[in-house]
Amino acid sequence: MTSADACIIIPARYASTRYPGKPLATLTGAKGTVRSLLERSVMAGRKAIEEAGGAISLYVATDDDRIADEAARIGAEVILTDAACRNGTERVAQAIDRAGIGAEIIVNLQGDAPLTPPGFVTALIAAMRDTPSCGIATPVLRCDAESVGHFIEDRRNGRVGATTVVSNRLGQALYFSKEVIPFTNGKGEVDGIVPVFHHVGLYAYRRAALAAYSGWEPGPLELLEGLEQLRFLENGYPVSTVEVFAPGAKFWELNNPSDVPLIEGYLAQMGVD
């Protein structure tokens, strides 16, 4: 199979409950260049396409003219979707239908993770190609003690921060949560090991998985956690986790306005303008 069997879609909406207008929030890079969150997310997608050797298409899926205008400004192709889409997975499913996209592997690069290393995307596509029976896969990253400390601090202060995940021995997700799981009693390390895995905001689906998802209603766990991927687990659909590595890189999602200076600090550390 060639890279033409895959595409990247960045779902972006303006009416975020926690952070309205988030895709248009600005982040200052290492050399002082100010770019929107959407632009930095598109840049991350383009770097992944470059690393994969090209021939993978990229689209922004949105229901908002302001986001569509920003996407056009940075040269990204736009697919207009309904405001009724309840999450990014529903928006991606609708986008591929509306645009007639024929790719078998559809990557959902969420628009709030501008620090996503391109290798995360290529690792996910490779995993899907290597395992034709896999309907959905998502990357997980073992945290360092510093990151776990940030997660715990967010929860102590009532902020909804990063998502963590626990998996079984087959590499399938058991549960995703906005709480820090497994329980560490407030510690970053337990017996010299950091047992917490950060769920990276990135998915690869096969078309059949997206079609199934669109036919299910949100379940109680999805509604409680506000995590779209739990709909798969609540309906008995396995979600494969792909462990990724990023030595020297920092990964953080923009969930709250307070995350802006943290991400800008990471951009400076990594020399990303």
N, C-alpha and C positions, 0 to 999 in steps of 0.2 A: 504494500500500500504506500501511497505517496502522501505528502503533506496536504494535497488538495482534498483529502477526506476530512479535514478539520477546519473549523472557523472559531473565531473569538468574538463574543458579544459582551459588551459592557452595559449592563442595565443601569439607568440613572433616573432618579425621580427627584422632583423639587420638594414635594410635601413630606419630608421626613419628620416624624413625630419628635425625635430627640434633637434634630439639627436641621430645621427648614433651610432649603437652599444649599444643602451641603455640597453638591457637585460643583457649585460655583465659588465655594470658599477658596481663599487664596493661601498658597504656601510659598514661602521664600526659600530659595535654594542656597547652596553653599557660596555662590558668588553674588548673591543678592537678586537673582532673577525671580520675579514673582509670577507664578503660574497657578491656574485654577486646579482644584483637585481633579476635575475631569481631564484636563490636559495631562496631568502627571499620570493618571490612570491609563490614558491612551498611549503615552510614552512607554509605560511598562509593557503594554500589549505589543507595541511595535518592536520593542527590544526582544520580546519572546519570539516574535515571527522571524526576526533577523537571525536569532540563535537557531531556530528550527530550519533555516535555509530558505525562508520565504514561501510564497504560494499559499499562505493561510490568510483568509480574508478577515477583516476586523470591522465591526459595526458598533455604534452606540444606539441602544434602544431606550427611548424616552417618550413621555407623554406631554412634555413641557416645551414650549417654544423657546424659552430662554436657554434651556440646555441644548436644544437643537441648534440654536444660533451659535453657541459656544463650540459645539462639535464641528459645525461648518467652518468656523473661524480657524480651527486647528487642522482642518482637512480630513476630518473623520466622517465616514458615511453614516447616515442616520436612518433608523427605522422607527417610524412613529407607532406607538402602542397606546392602549387604552389606559385611562387613569384608574380604571377598576382593577388593574393587575395588583394583587395583594403583596407581591414580593418579587425579587429578582428572577426566581425560577419561572414563575408564571409569565413574567415579562419576556424572558428569553424564549419560552415555548411559543408565545404568541408572535414574537418577532420572526422566528424561522418560518412559521406558517405564512405570515403576511408577506415576507420578502421572497418566499419560495426557495429558501436556502436548502441545498441538497446534501450538505456535508453530513456524514454519519456521526462524527464526533463534534459536539458543540461545547465549547469552553465558555463558562460564565466567569468572567473576570470582574469581580465586584468593584464598583467605582469608588470604594472607600479604602482601598489598599494600595496606595501609590508606591509603596516600598517593595511590592512583590518582585522578587528576583525572577528574571526570565527563565532560569532553570526550573523553577517550580512549575511553570506552564508546560515546558517541554517534557518534564518528568511525568506529568499527568497524562499528556497525550501519548507518550511512549507506553505507559502502563495500560491505557485503554487499547492500544493497538496490539499489545502483547497478550491481552486476555479478552478475546472476543465476547466471552460470557458476562463480562463486567458491564453493568448498566449505568452505574454512576461511581465516580471516584473523586476523592478530595484530598488535598495534601495536609499533613500534620507535621508540626515542627516541635521537637523537644525543647522546652524552655530552658533558659538559664535562670539562675537564682534571682538576678535583677528583674527579669520579666515577671516572674512569679510574684515578686514583691510589689511590682506595679499593679498586677491583677488584684492582689489582696487589698492593696491600698484603695483602689477604685471601689471595691465592694464595701469597705469600711466607711467610705465617704458617700455611699449611696449612688455611685455612678455605675452605669451599665457599661462595662468595658469589653474586653476581649472574650472570645469563646474558647472553652477548653473541651477536650474530648477524651473518652476512654474507649479502648478497642479490645477485641478478643484476640486469641492467639492466631486466628486466621487473618488478622488484619482488617476485620470488619468493625465498624463503629458500633459500640454498645449504647452510647449516649453522648449527646452534646449539651453543654450548659453554659449559661452566663455566670454561674457560680464557678469557683475554682475546684475542679475535680481531677483526681481523687482528693479526698480530705487530707490536708497536710498539717493541720493544727497551727496554721499561720506561719509555717516554715517554708523557706525556699528550697531547702534540701532535706531529705530524709535518708539517714544512713549513708550519706555521701552521694546520693543520687537525686536528681531533680525528676520527680515522677509525673510532672504535669506536661501535657502536650497541648500546644496552641493549635487551634483549628484555623488554618489559613483560609481567608475568604475567597475561595476559588473552587470551581467544580468543573468536571467534564462529564457530559451525559451522552448516552446514545439516544437516538430519536424516540425509540420505544419507551425509554424511561421518562422522557419529558411528556409523552402522550399519556402515560399512566398517571403521572403526577397531576396533570391538568384535569383528570377525571375524579380526583379525590378532594374532599372538603378538608379544611384544616382540622386537626385533632386537638384535644385538650393540652397535650404537652407542647405542641407548636405554639398554641395561643399563650400559654403560660410563659414560655421562655422567649417567645418572639423570634424563633429560629426556624426558618423555612425547611431546612434539611430534615427536621424531625418528622415531617409528613411522610417521608420515605420509610423511616423506622417504624412509625406508628401503623403503617400498612404492610409491615413484614417484608419490605423491599431492602435488600442488603446494600449498604454503602461501604465501598472499599476505601480504606485509608492508605495513603502513600506517604511514607516518611520521607521528608526532604531535608536537605542540609544547606546551611548558608553560612559557612565560616567567615567571621568578620562582618557579616551583614546584620542589619537591624530590621526587625519587622514589627510594624504596628499599624493598626487600622484607625481611621479617623471616625470615631463614634460620637465624640462630644467636642464642643469648642475647646475644652481644656487639653485636648490631644494635639492641637495645632502646634504649640511650642515644642512639644516632645518630638513630633515628626520633623519639624524644622531642625531641631537639634540633631536628629539622626541623619537628615540630609547633609548637614554640615560635616558630621563625622565621616560620612561615606563619600564626601566630595561630589555630591550630586547637585547640579545646578538646575 
